[in-house]
Amino acid sequence: MIAPFEDPVLVALVEVLERSGTAFFVFREVDGGIAWRYISKPYAELVGVPLEELYASPVLARVVDEQHAAMRGLAQVFIDGGEMPAMLEVTLKHGSGSTIQVETTMIREMSETGPVGVVMVNDKHAKAPQLNLLEADRISWSARSPPGSRTRSTTR
């Protein structure tokens, strides 16, 4: 298994992204290639593959064959320290055998051990979850109430 993050800020950031259902992963340069550093549960769910199976596979294994060469080239740009695109559309292989069109947002940063990449992944065709108006109003009302006070629902 991949070692957990040590910095408490990173631990908190990963936790909030996981809780919010954000699909993302972190990779790093290792011996002239790229390797997983962290994979979020929402990313594993998006691609329909168990976390253990993802960790055991190459980072680019879910990319469709038609885009694989381009993504290998992008991985080399990452390793060489070149400019990474801020957003990219990619087609991934789902565990069921179907494909998923996703938009990725990427960033590259340097760490003590070398470059680290963070990629957030959004399904292009998935609708963003929305609360119904009654639920949104309840949450809004609860947020305005001071701690320890009782919230009261009123209807007319």
Secondary structure, DSSP 8 states (H G I E B T S, - for coil): ------SHHHHHHHHHHHHTT-EEEEEEEETTEEEEEEE-HHHHHHHT--HHHHHHS-GGGGB-HHHHHHHHHHHHHHHHT----SEEEEEEE-TTS-EEEEEEEEEEEEETTEEEEEEEEEETT-------HHHHHHHHHHHHS-TT--------
